Amino acid sequence: MTDEKLTRDNDTRTAVIAYISTLNAGDADAIASRVAPDFVNEHIAEDGLSLAGRNAYRQRLQGFLAEFSELHYEIVDMIVEGDQAAVAYRMRYNWKGKQPFRRIETRGMFHFKVQDGLIARRTDYRDSAVSRRQMEG
């Protein structure tokens, strides 16, 4: 493995960990600062909404963070190859859609593409059926 490849892998890992840590901190401006201006956020889940652009992402974050309070992504596993990373995660949050609030836990997988130290693309493969059952439960 070359030093250049190790550096690229480490840069990708650092960018992804910083992004997820910022998500866990819950500051919409800080989260948006971790993504590229032409960021693509793709959701594969049935109830997911995809979008493009840092500004559109920032606008959506405020409502997302309010509805999913105490959001925490736990990195279960990560594989990095060049400018891409696959992250298995466990997501926990308090869902405020019903009273009393419900603590939800679901698993998923992120696929990231990193450019210039920023997240350029995030594809989220989350089990929305598990979340929905917990929300309705």
N, CA, C and O atoms as a GROMACS GRO file, in nm:
protein
  548
    1MET      N    1   0.086  -0.118   0.000
    1MET     CA    2   0.000   0.000   0.000
    1MET      C    3   0.090   0.124   0.000
    1MET      O    4   0.183   0.133   0.080
    2THR      N    5   0.063   0.217  -0.087
    2THR     CA    6   0.146   0.336  -0.098
    2THR      C    7   0.110   0.438   0.008
    2THR      O    8   0.000   0.436   0.064
    3ASP      N    9   0.204   0.527   0.034
    3ASP     CA   10   0.178   0.635   0.129
    3ASP      C   11   0.063   0.723   0.082
    3ASP      O   12  -0.017   0.770   0.162
    4GLU      N   13   0.056   0.744  -0.050
    4GLU     CA   14  -0.053   0.826  -0.106
    4GLU      C   15  -0.190   0.763  -0.078
    4GLU      O   16  -0.284   0.833  -0.041
    5LYS      N   17  -0.200   0.633  -0.097
    5LYS     CA   18  -0.327   0.564  -0.071
    5LYS      C   19  -0.361   0.568   0.078
    5LYS      O   20  -0.477   0.591   0.114
    6LEU      N   21  -0.262   0.546   0.163
    6LEU     CA   22  -0.287   0.554   0.308
    6LEU      C   23  -0.336   0.692   0.347
    6LEU      O   24  -0.428   0.706   0.428
    7THR      N   25  -0.274   0.794   0.291
    7THR     CA   26  -0.315   0.932   0.321
    7THR      C   27  -0.458   0.957   0.275
    7THR      O   28  -0.537   1.017   0.348
    8ARG      N   29  -0.491   0.912   0.154
    8ARG     CA   30  -0.626   0.932   0.102
    8ARG      C   31  -0.729   0.858   0.188
    8ARG      O   32  -0.833   0.914   0.222
    9ASP      N   33  -0.698   0.733   0.222
    9ASP     CA   34  -0.789   0.657   0.309
    9ASP      C   35  -0.807   0.726   0.443
    9ASP      O   36  -0.919   0.737   0.493
   10ASN      N   37  -0.697   0.774   0.501
   10ASN     CA   38  -0.706   0.842   0.631
   10ASN      C   39  -0.785   0.972   0.620
   10ASN      O   40  -0.863   1.005   0.710
   11ASP      N   41  -0.766   1.046   0.512
   11ASP     CA   42  -0.841   1.170   0.492
   11ASP      C   43  -0.991   1.142   0.480
   11ASP      O   44  -1.073   1.215   0.535
   12THR      N   45  -1.026   1.036   0.408
   12THR     CA   46  -1.167   0.998   0.394
   12THR      C   47  -1.225   0.957   0.528
   12THR      O   48  -1.333   1.002   0.566
   13ARG      N   49  -1.153   0.873   0.601
   13ARG     CA   50  -1.198   0.829   0.734
   13ARG      C   51  -1.219   0.949   0.827
   13ARG      O   52  -1.319   0.957   0.898
   14THR      N   53  -1.124   1.041   0.826
   14THR     CA   54  -1.133   1.160   0.911
   14THR      C   55  -1.256   1.244   0.875
   14THR      O   56  -1.328   1.289   0.964
   15ALA      N   57  -1.281   1.265   0.746
   15ALA     CA   58  -1.397   1.345   0.703
   15ALA      C   59  -1.528   1.279   0.744
   15ALA      O   60  -1.620   1.347   0.788
   16VAL      N   61  -1.537   1.148   0.729
   16VAL     CA   62  -1.660   1.076   0.763
   16VAL      C   63  -1.684   1.079   0.914
   16VAL      O   64  -1.796   1.104   0.958
   17ILE      N   65  -1.581   1.053   0.992
   17ILE     CA   66  -1.597   1.056   1.138
   17ILE      C   67  -1.635   1.196   1.185
   17ILE      O   68  -1.719   1.211   1.273
   18ALA      N   69  -1.572   1.298   1.127
   18ALA     CA   70  -1.606   1.436   1.164
   18ALA      C   71  -1.751   1.468   1.130
   18ALA      O   72  -1.821   1.531   1.210
   19TYR      N   73  -1.797   1.424   1.014
   19TYR     CA   74  -1.936   1.448   0.974
   19TYR      C   75  -2.033   1.380   1.071
   19TYR      O   76  -2.128   1.443   1.117
   20ILE      N   77  -2.010   1.254   1.102
   20ILE     CA   78  -2.100   1.182   1.192
   20ILE      C   79  -2.095   1.241   1.333
   20ILE      O   80  -2.199   1.250   1.399
   21SER      N   81  -1.979   1.280   1.379
   21SER     CA   82  -1.968   1.345   1.510
   21SER      C   83  -2.045   1.475   1.514
   21SER      O   84  -2.110   1.507   1.614
   22THR      N   85  -2.039   1.550   1.405
   22THR     CA   86  -2.112   1.676   1.397
   22THR      C   87  -2.263   1.651   1.392
   22THR      O   88  -2.340   1.725   1.452
   23LEU      N   89  -2.305   1.546   1.320
   23LEU     CA   90  -2.447   1.508   1.322
   23LEU      C   91  -2.492   1.480   1.465
   23LEU      O   92  -2.599   1.524   1.507
   24ASN      N   93  -2.411   1.406   1.538
   24ASN     CA   94  -2.446   1.372   1.676
   24ASN      C   95  -2.453   1.494   1.767
   24ASN      O   96  -2.527   1.494   1.865
   25ALA      N   97  -2.377   1.598   1.735
   25ALA     CA   98  -2.381   1.720   1.816
   25ALA      C   99  -2.507   1.802   1.790
   25ALA      O  100  -2.548   1.881   1.875
   26GLY      N  101  -2.570   1.784   1.673
   26GLY     CA  102  -2.700   1.844   1.647
   26GLY      C  103  -2.702   1.990   1.606
   26GLY      O  104  -2.806   2.055   1.619
   27ASP      N  105  -2.592   2.043   1.556
   27ASP     CA  106  -2.586   2.183   1.512
   27ASP      C  107  -2.598   2.186   1.359
   27ASP      O  108  -2.506   2.145   1.288
   28ALA      N  109  -2.711   2.234   1.309
   28ALA     CA  110  -2.738   2.230   1.165
   28ALA      C  111  -2.632   2.303   1.083
   28ALA      O  112  -2.592   2.254   0.977
   29ASP      N  113  -2.587   2.419   1.129
   29ASP     CA  114  -2.485   2.493   1.054
   29ASP      C  115  -2.353   2.416   1.050
   29ASP      O  116  -2.288   2.409   0.946
   30ALA      N  117  -2.315   2.358   1.162
   30ALA     CA  118  -2.190   2.280   1.167
   30ALA      C  119  -2.199   2.157   1.079
   30ALA      O  120  -2.103   2.121   1.011
   31ILE      N  121  -2.314   2.091   1.079
   31ILE     CA  122  -2.334   1.973   0.994
   31ILE      C  123  -2.321   2.013   0.847
   31ILE      O  124  -2.249   1.948   0.771
   32ALA      N  125  -2.390   2.119   0.809
   32ALA     CA  126  -2.386   2.164   0.669
   32ALA      C  127  -2.245   2.204   0.627
   32ALA      O  128  -2.210   2.191   0.509
   33SER      N  129  -2.164   2.252   0.720
   33SER     CA  130  -2.026   2.291   0.686
   33SER      C  131  -1.939   2.170   0.653
   33SER      O  132  -1.830   2.187   0.598
   34ARG      N  133  -1.984   2.051   0.684
   34ARG     CA  134  -1.908   1.928   0.657
   34ARG      C  135  -1.939   1.868   0.520
   34ARG      O  136  -1.879   1.767   0.482
   35VAL      N  137  -2.032   1.929   0.446
   35VAL     CA  138  -2.068   1.875   0.315
   35VAL      C  139  -2.028   1.973   0.205
   35VAL      O  140  -2.019   2.094   0.227
   36ALA      N  141  -2.006   1.919   0.086
   36ALA     CA  142  -1.968   2.000  -0.030
   36ALA      C  143  -2.085   2.086  -0.077
   36ALA      O  144  -2.200   2.051  -0.053
   37PRO      N  145  -2.057   2.198  -0.143
   37PRO     CA  146  -2.166   2.283  -0.194
   37PRO      C  147  -2.264   2.209  -0.283
   37PRO      O  148  -2.384   2.238  -0.281
   38ASP      N  149  -2.215   2.113  -0.362
   38ASP     CA  150  -2.303   2.037  -0.451
   38ASP      C  151  -2.337   1.898  -0.394
   38ASP      O  152  -2.362   1.803  -0.468
   39PHE      N  153  -2.337   1.889  -0.263
   39PHE     CA  154  -2.366   1.765  -0.189
   39PHE      C  155  -2.494   1.698  -0.239
   39PHE      O  156  -2.594   1.764  -0.265
   40VAL      N  157  -2.489   1.566  -0.252
   40VAL     CA  158  -2.607   1.485  -0.287
   40VAL      C  159  -2.638   1.396  -0.168
   40VAL      O  160  -2.552   1.321  -0.122
   41ASN      N  161  -2.760   1.405  -0.119
   41ASN     CA  162  -2.807   1.325  -0.007
   41ASN      C  163  -2.916   1.233  -0.060
   41ASN      O  164  -3.029   1.276  -0.084
   42GLU      N  165  -2.882   1.106  -0.078
   42GLU     CA  166  -2.975   1.009  -0.136
   42GLU      C  167  -3.024   0.913  -0.028
   42GLU      O  168  -2.945   0.855   0.046
   43HIS      N  169  -3.156   0.898  -0.021
   43HIS     CA  170  -3.217   0.804   0.074
   43HIS      C  171  -3.282   0.691  -0.004
   43HIS      O  172  -3.365   0.715  -0.092
   44ILE      N  173  -3.245   0.569   0.030
   44ILE     CA  174  -3.301   0.452  -0.035
   44ILE      C  175  -3.428   0.406   0.036
   44ILE      O  176  -3.513   0.341  -0.025
   45ALA      N  177  -3.442   0.438   0.165
   45ALA     CA  178  -3.558   0.396   0.244
   45ALA      C  179  -3.687   0.446   0.179
   45ALA      O  180  -3.691   0.551   0.116
   46GLU      N  181  -3.791   0.368   0.196
   46GLU     CA  182  -3.922   0.399   0.137
   46GLU      C  183  -3.970   0.539   0.172
   46GLU      O  184  -4.027   0.609   0.088
   47ASP      N  185  -3.947   0.581   0.297
   47ASP     CA  186  -3.995   0.711   0.341
   47ASP      C  187  -3.888   0.820   0.334
   47ASP      O  188  -3.910   0.931   0.381
   48GLY      N  189  -3.772   0.790   0.275
   48GLY     CA  190  -3.664   0.886   0.267
   48GLY      C  191  -3.684   0.986   0.155
   48GLY      O  192  -3.746   0.956   0.053
   49LEU      N  193  -3.631   1.105   0.175
   49LEU     CA  194  -3.639   1.212   0.074
   49LEU      C  195  -3.498   1.252   0.034
   49LEU      O  196  -3.421   1.300   0.118
   50SER      N  197  -3.465   1.235  -0.090
   50SER     CA  198  -3.333   1.272  -0.140
   50SER      C  199  -3.332   1.420  -0.179
   50SER      O  200  -3.436   1.479  -0.205
   51LEU      N  201  -3.211   1.477  -0.182
   51LEU     CA  202  -3.198   1.617  -0.224
   51LEU      C  203  -3.056   1.642  -0.270
   51LEU      O  204  -2.967   1.560  -0.251
   52ALA      N  205  -3.037   1.759  -0.330
   52ALA     CA  206  -2.904   1.800  -0.377
   52ALA      C  207  -2.877   1.943  -0.334
   52ALA      O  208  -2.966   2.028  -0.336
   53GLY      N  209  -2.752   1.968  -0.295
   53GLY     CA  210  -2.708   2.102  -0.258
   53GLY      C  211  -2.697   2.122  -0.109
   53GLY      O  212  -2.783   2.079  -0.032
   54ARG      N  213  -2.587   2.188  -0.068
   54ARG     CA  214  -2.564   2.216   0.074
   54ARG      C  215  -2.677   2.302   0.132
   54ARG      O  216  -2.722   2.276   0.244
   55ASN      N  217  -2.722   2.403   0.058
   55ASN     CA  218  -2.826   2.492   0.112
   55ASN      C  219  -2.957   2.418   0.134
   55ASN      O  220  -3.022   2.437   0.237
   56ALA      N  221  -2.996   2.334   0.040
   56ALA     CA  222  -3.119   2.254   0.057
   56ALA      C  223  -3.105   2.160   0.175
   56ALA      O  224  -3.200   2.140   0.251
   57TYR      N  225  -2.987   2.100   0.190
   57TYR     CA  226  -2.961   2.010   0.303
   57TYR      C  227  -2.971   2.086   0.435
   57TYR      O  228  -3.033   2.038   0.530
   58ARG      N  229  -2.910   2.203   0.440
   58ARG     CA  230  -2.913   2.285   0.563
   58ARG      C  231  -3.058   2.319   0.600
   58ARG      O  232  -3.094   2.314   0.717
   59GLN      N  233  -3.139   2.354   0.503
   59GLN     CA  234  -3.279   2.388   0.531
   59GLN      C  235  -3.355   2.269   0.588
   59GLN      O  236  -3.437   2.285   0.678
   60ARG      N  237  -3.330   2.151   0.535
   60ARG     CA  238  -3.400   2.032   0.584
   60ARG      C  239  -3.351   1.990   0.723
   60ARG      O  240  -3.427   1.933   0.801
   61LEU      N  241  -3.226   2.016   0.753
   61LEU     CA  242  -3.168   1.971   0.880
   61LEU      C  243  -3.243   2.023   1.002
   61LEU      O  244  -3.264   1.948   1.098
   62GLN      N  245  -3.283   2.147   1.000
   62GLN     CA  246  -3.347   2.207   1.117
   62GLN      C  247  -3.471   2.128   1.157
   62GLN      O  248  -3.487   2.096   1.275
   63GLY      N  249  -3.558   2.096   1.064
   63GLY     CA  250  -3.678   2.019   1.094
   63GLY      C  251  -3.645   1.877   1.134
   63GLY      O  252  -3.707   1.822   1.226
   64PHE      N  253  -3.548   1.816   1.067
   64PHE     CA  254  -3.505   1.680   1.099
   64PHE      C  255  -3.454   1.672   1.242
   64PHE      O  256  -3.492   1.582   1.317
   65LEU      N  257  -3.367   1.764   1.280
   65LEU     CA  258  -3.309   1.762   1.414
   65LEU      C  259  -3.414   1.789   1.521
   65LEU      O  260  -3.403   1.738   1.632
   66ALA      N  261  -3.515   1.869   1.489
   66ALA     CA  262  -3.623   1.895   1.585
   66ALA      C  263  -3.711   1.772   1.603
   66ALA      O  264  -3.751   1.740   1.715
   67GLU      N  265  -3.741   1.703   1.494
   67GLU     CA  266  -3.829   1.586   1.503
   67GLU      C  267  -3.758   1.464   1.562
   67GLU      O  268  -3.821   1.382   1.629
   68PHE      N  269  -3.629   1.454   1.538
   68PHE     CA  270  -3.550   1.340   1.586
   68PHE      C  271  -3.452   1.390   1.692
   68PHE      O  272  -3.331   1.398   1.667
   69SER      N  273  -3.502   1.423   1.809
   69SER     CA  274  -3.417   1.482   1.912
   69SER      C  275  -3.326   1.376   1.975
   69SER      O  276  -3.354   1.256   1.970
   70GLU      N  277  -3.218   1.425   2.033
   70GLU     CA  278  -3.116   1.338   2.094
   70GLU      C  279  -3.068   1.232   1.995
   70GLU      O  280  -3.045   1.117   2.031
   71LEU      N  281  -3.053   1.275   1.872
   71LEU     CA  282  -3.007   1.188   1.764
   71LEU      C  283  -2.864   1.143   1.791
   71LEU      O  284  -2.778   1.223   1.829
   72HIS      N  285  -2.840   1.015   1.772
   72HIS     CA  286  -2.704   0.963   1.787
   72HIS      C  287  -2.682   0.849   1.689
   72HIS      O  288  -2.756   0.751   1.686
   73TYR      N  289  -2.577   0.865   1.608
   73TYR     CA  290  -2.534   0.759   1.517
   73TYR      C  291  -2.412   0.692   1.580
   73TYR      O  292  -2.311   0.757   1.608
   74GLU      N  293  -2.422   0.563   1.602
   74GLU     CA  294  -2.308   0.484   1.650
   74GLU      C  295  -2.248   0.413   1.529
   74GLU      O  296  -2.317   0.341   1.458
   75ILE      N  297  -2.120   0.433   1.508
   75ILE     CA  298  -2.051   0.362   1.400
   75ILE      C  299  -2.026   0.219   1.447
   75ILE      O  300  -1.953   0.196   1.544
   76VAL      N  301  -2.085   0.124   1.377
   76VAL     CA  302  -2.068  -0.017   1.410
   76VAL      C  303  -1.947  -0.074   1.335
   76VAL      O  304  -1.871  -0.153   1.390
   77ASP      N  305  -1.930  -0.032   1.211
   77ASP     CA  306  -1.817  -0.079   1.130
   77ASP      C  307  -1.795   0.022   1.017
   77ASP      O  308  -1.888   0.088   0.973
   78MET      N  309  -1.671   0.031   0.971
   78MET     CA  310  -1.639   0.121   0.861
   78MET      C  311  -1.534   0.056   0.770
   78MET      O  312  -1.436   0.000   0.816
   79ILE      N  313  -1.559   0.067   0.642
   79ILE     CA  314  -1.463   0.022   0.541
   79ILE      C  315  -1.433   0.142   0.453
   79ILE      O  316  -1.524   0.207   0.401
   80VAL      N  317  -1.305   0.172   0.436
   80VAL     CA  318  -1.262   0.288   0.358
   80VAL      C  319  -1.176   0.241   0.242
   80VAL      O  320  -1.086   0.158   0.258
   81GLU      N  321  -1.205   0.295   0.126
   81GLU     CA  322  -1.126   0.266   0.006
   81GLU      C  323  -1.115   0.395  -0.074
   81GLU      O  324  -1.210   0.437  -0.140
   82GLY      N  325  -0.999   0.456  -0.068
   82GLY     CA  326  -0.977   0.581  -0.141
   82GLY      C  327  -1.068   0.691  -0.090
   82GLY      O  328  -1.066   0.725   0.028
   83ASP      N  329  -1.149   0.747  -0.181
   83ASP     CA  330  -1.237   0.858  -0.143
   83ASP      C  331  -1.378   0.811  -0.106
   83ASP      O  332  -1.470   0.893  -0.098
   84GLN      N  333  -1.395   0.682  -0.083
   84GLN     CA  334  -1.527   0.628  -0.048
   84GLN      C  335  -1.521   0.553   0.085
   84GLN      O  336  -1.418   0.497   0.123
   85ALA      N  337  -1.633   0.554   0.154
   85ALA     CA  338  -1.644   0.481   0.280
   85ALA      C  339  -1.782   0.421   0.292
   85ALA      O  340  -1.882   0.480   0.251
   86ALA      N  341  -1.786   0.302   0.349
   86ALA     CA  342  -1.912   0.235   0.383
   86ALA      C  343  -1.916   0.226   0.534
   86ALA      O  344  -1.822   0.178   0.597
   87VAL      N  345  -2.026   0.272   0.593
   87VAL     CA  346  -2.039   0.277   0.738
   87VAL      C  347  -2.168   0.208   0.780
   87VAL      O  348  -2.278   0.252   0.746
   88ALA      N  349  -2.153   0.099   0.854
   88ALA     CA  350  -2.269   0.038   0.918
   88ALA      C  351  -2.294   0.116   1.046
   88ALA      O  352  -2.202   0.144   1.122
   89TYR      N  353  -2.421   0.153   1.070
   89TYR     CA  354  -2.451   0.236   1.187
   89TYR      C  355  -2.573   0.185   1.262
   89TYR      O  356  -2.656   0.110   1.210
   90ARG      N  357  -2.580   0.229   1.387
   90ARG     CA  358  -2.700   0.214   1.469
   90ARG      C  359  -2.745   0.356   1.502
   90ARG      O  360  -2.668   0.435   1.557
   91MET      N  361  -2.868   0.387   1.469
   91MET     CA  362  -2.923   0.522   1.487
   91MET      C  363  -3.024   0.518   1.601
   91MET      O  364  -3.114   0.433   1.603
   92ARG      N  365  -3.009   0.610   1.695
   92ARG     CA  366  -3.104   0.621   1.807
   92ARG      C  367  -3.151   0.766   1.816
   92ARG      O  368  -3.073   0.859   1.794
   93TYR      N  369  -3.278   0.783   1.850
   93TYR     CA  370  -3.331   0.919   1.864
   93TYR      C  371  -3.464   0.913   1.939
   93TYR      O  372  -3.526   0.807   1.950
   94ASN      N  373  -3.505   1.028   1.988
   94ASN     CA  374  -3.638   1.043   2.045
   94ASN      C  375  -3.727   1.098   1.935
   94ASN      O  376  -3.702   1.206   1.882
   95TRP      N  377  -3.830   1.024   1.902
   95TRP     CA  378  -3.922   1.069   1.798
   95TRP      C  379  -4.033   1.150   1.864
   95TRP      O  380  -4.097   1.104   1.958
   96LYS      N  381  -4.055   1.270   1.813
   96LYS     CA  382  -4.152   1.361   1.873
   96LYS      C  383  -4.284   1.363   1.799
   96LYS      O  384  -4.365   1.454   1.820
   97GLY      N  385  -4.310   1.265   1.714
   97GLY     CA  386  -4.433   1.262   1.637
   97GLY      C  387  -4.555   1.226   1.719
   97GLY      O  388  -4.667   1.263   1.683
   98LYS      N  389  -4.536   1.154   1.828
   98LYS     CA  390  -4.647   1.111   1.913
   98LYS      C  391  -4.612   1.138   2.058
   98LYS      O  392  -4.495   1.142   2.094
   99GLN      N  393  -4.713   1.154   2.139
   99GLN     CA  394  -4.692   1.166   2.283
   99GLN      C  395  -4.724   1.032   2.347
   99GLN      O  396  -4.821   0.970   2.302
  100PRO      N  397  -4.655   0.983   2.445
  100PRO     CA  398  -4.525   1.036   2.488
  100PRO      C  399  -4.418   1.010   2.382
  100PRO      O  400  -4.433   0.923   2.296
  101PHE      N  401  -4.310   1.088   2.391
  101PHE     CA  402  -4.200   1.069   2.297
  101PHE      C  403  -4.153   0.924   2.303
  101PHE      O  404  -4.158   0.860   2.408
  102ARG      N  405  -4.108   0.875   2.190
  102ARG     CA  406  -4.062   0.736   2.183
  102ARG      C  407  -3.914   0.733   2.147
  102ARG      O  408  -3.867   0.806   2.060
  103ARG      N  409  -3.842   0.646   2.217
  103ARG     CA  410  -3.701   0.624   2.184
  103ARG      C  411  -3.696   0.519   2.074
  103ARG      O  412  -3.745   0.407   2.091
  104ILE      N  413  -3.638   0.556   1.961
  104ILE     CA  414  -3.634   0.470   1.843
  104ILE      C  415  -3.489   0.426   1.820
  104ILE      O  416  -3.395   0.504   1.838
  105GLU      N  417  -3.474   0.302   1.778
  105GLU     CA  418  -3.342   0.251   1.740
  105GLU      C  419  -3.356   0.173   1.611
  105GLU      O  420  -3.443   0.086   1.598
  106THR      N  421  -3.270   0.204   1.516
  106THR     CA  422  -3.270   0.132   1.389
  106THR      C  423  -3.128   0.120   1.338
  106THR      O  424  -3.038   0.192   1.382
  107ARG      N  425  -3.109   0.030   1.246
  107ARG     CA  426  -2.978   0.011   1.186
  107ARG      C  427  -2.982   0.050   1.039
  107ARG      O  428  -3.086   0.050   0.975
  108GLY      N  429  -2.865   0.082   0.989
  108GLY     CA  430  -2.856   0.119   0.849
  108GLY      C  431  -2.712   0.118   0.801
  108GLY      O  432  -2.620   0.076   0.872
  109MET      N  433  -2.696   0.166   0.681
  109MET     CA  434  -2.565   0.170   0.616
  109MET      C  435  -2.555   0.300   0.538
  109MET      O  436  -2.644   0.334   0.460
  110PHE      N  437  -2.446   0.371   0.557
  110PHE     CA  438  -2.414   0.489   0.476
  110PHE      C  439  -2.308   0.450   0.374
  110PHE      O  440  -2.218   0.371   0.402
  111HIS      N  441  -2.320   0.506   0.254
  111HIS     CA  442  -2.211   0.502   0.157
  111HIS      C  443  -2.173   0.648   0.131
  111HIS      O  444  -2.257   0.727   0.087
  112PHE      N  445  -2.049   0.683   0.159
  112PHE     CA  446  -2.001   0.820   0.145
  112PHE      C  447  -1.901   0.830   0.030
  112PHE      O  448  -1.825   0.738   0.002
  113LYS      N  449  -1.905   0.945  -0.035
  113LYS     CA  450  -1.802   0.985  -0.131
  113LYS      C  451  -1.748   1.117  -0.079
  113LYS      O  452  -1.824   1.210  -0.053
  114VAL      N  453  -1.616   1.126  -0.063
  114VAL     CA  454  -1.552   1.244  -0.005
  114VAL      C  455  -1.467   1.313  -0.111
  114VAL      O  456  -1.395   1.248  -0.187
  115GLN      N  457  -1.478   1.446  -0.115
  115GLN     CA  458  -1.395   1.527  -0.205
  115GLN      C  459  -1.343   1.647  -0.128
  115GLN      O  460  -1.420   1.719  -0.065
  116ASP      N  461  -1.214   1.668  -0.135
  116ASP     CA  462  -1.150   1.784  -0.071
  116ASP      C  463  -1.188   1.795   0.077
  116ASP      O  464  -1.209   1.905   0.128
  117GLY      N  465  -1.196   1.682   0.145
  117GLY     CA  466  -1.223   1.682   0.288
  117GLY      C  467  -1.368   1.702   0.327
  117GLY      O  468  -1.400   1.710   0.446
  118LEU      N  469  -1.457   1.710   0.228
  118LEU     CA  470  -1.600   1.729   0.255
  118LEU      C  471  -1.680   1.611   0.200
  118LEU      O  472  -1.637   1.544   0.106
  119ILE      N  473  -1.796   1.587   0.259
  119ILE     CA  474  -1.884   1.482   0.211
  119ILE      C  475  -1.951   1.533   0.083
  119ILE      O  476  -2.026   1.630   0.086
  120ALA      N  477  -1.923   1.467  -0.028
  120ALA     CA  478  -1.981   1.506  -0.157
  120ALA      C  479  -2.111   1.432  -0.184
  120ALA      O  480  -2.201   1.484  -0.250
  121ARG      N  481  -2.120   1.310  -0.133
  121ARG     CA  482  -2.239   1.228  -0.155
  121ARG      C  483  -2.258   1.136  -0.035
  121ARG      O  484  -2.163   1.078   0.017
  122ARG      N  485  -2.383   1.125   0.007
  122ARG     CA  486  -2.418   1.032   0.114
  122ARG      C  487  -2.541   0.955   0.068
  122ARG      O  488  -2.646   1.014   0.041
  123THR      N  489  -2.527   0.824   0.060
  123THR     CA  490  -2.641   0.738   0.030
  123THR      C  491  -2.674   0.664   0.159
  123THR      O  492  -2.586   0.600   0.218
  124ASP      N  493  -2.799   0.672   0.201
  124ASP     CA  494  -2.843   0.614   0.328
  124ASP      C  495  -2.936   0.497   0.302
  124ASP      O  496  -3.043   0.512   0.242
  125TYR      N  497  -2.894   0.381   0.348
  125TYR     CA  498  -2.974   0.259   0.338
  125TYR      C  499  -3.022   0.228   0.480
  125TYR      O  500  -2.952   0.160   0.555
  126ARG      N  501  -3.139   0.277   0.516
  126ARG     CA  502  -3.191   0.261   0.652
  126ARG      C  503  -3.316   0.176   0.648
  126ARG      O  504  -3.395   0.182   0.552
  127ASP      N  505  -3.334   0.096   0.752
  127ASP     CA  506  -3.452   0.010   0.761
  127ASP      C  507  -3.569   0.092   0.815
  127ASP      O  508  -3.593   0.095   0.936
  128SER      N  509  -3.642   0.157   0.726
  128SER     CA  510  -3.751   0.244   0.769
  128SER      C  511  -3.868   0.166   0.826
  128SER      O  512  -3.945   0.220   0.906
  129ALA      N  513  -3.885   0.040   0.788
  129ALA     CA  514  -3.995  -0.041   0.843
  129ALA      C  515  -3.977  -0.065   0.992
  129ALA      O  516  -4.074  -0.062   1.067
  130VAL      N  517  -3.854  -0.088   1.036
  130VAL     CA  518  -3.826  -0.106   1.178
  130VAL      C  519  -3.858   0.023   1.254
  130VAL      O  520  -3.919   0.018   1.361
  131SER      N  521  -3.817   0.135   1.200
  131SER     CA  522  -3.847   0.264   1.264
  131SER      C  523  -3.997   0.287   1.273
  131SER      O  524  -4.049   0.326   1.378
  132ARG      N  525  -4.067   0.262   1.164
  132ARG     CA  526  -4.212   0.284   1.160
  132ARG      C  527  -4.284   0.198   1.264
  132ARG      O  528  -4.376   0.246   1.332
  133ARG      N  529  -4.244   0.072   1.277
  133ARG     CA  530  -4.308  -0.016   1.377
  133ARG      C  531  -4.288   0.038   1.518
  133ARG      O  532  -4.379   0.034   1.600
  134GLN      N  533  -4.170   0.089   1.546
  134GLN     CA  534  -4.144   0.146   1.678
  134GLN      C  535  -4.224   0.274   1.700
  134GLN      O  536  -4.273   0.299   1.810
  135MET      N  537  -4.237   0.354   1.596
  135MET     CA  538  -4.314   0.478   1.607
  135MET      C  539  -4.461   0.450   1.633
  135MET      O  540  -4.527   0.522   1.708
  136GLU      N  541  -4.513   0.346   1.570
  136GLU     CA  542  -4.655   0.312   1.584
  136GLU      C  543  -4.683   0.233   1.711
  136GLU      O  544  -4.796   0.232   1.761
  137GLY      N  545  -4.579   0.168   1.764
  137GLY     CA  546  -4.593   0.079   1.879
  137GLY      C  547  -4.642   0.144   1.999
  137GLY      O  548  -4.658   0.078   2.102
   0.00000   0.00000   0.00000
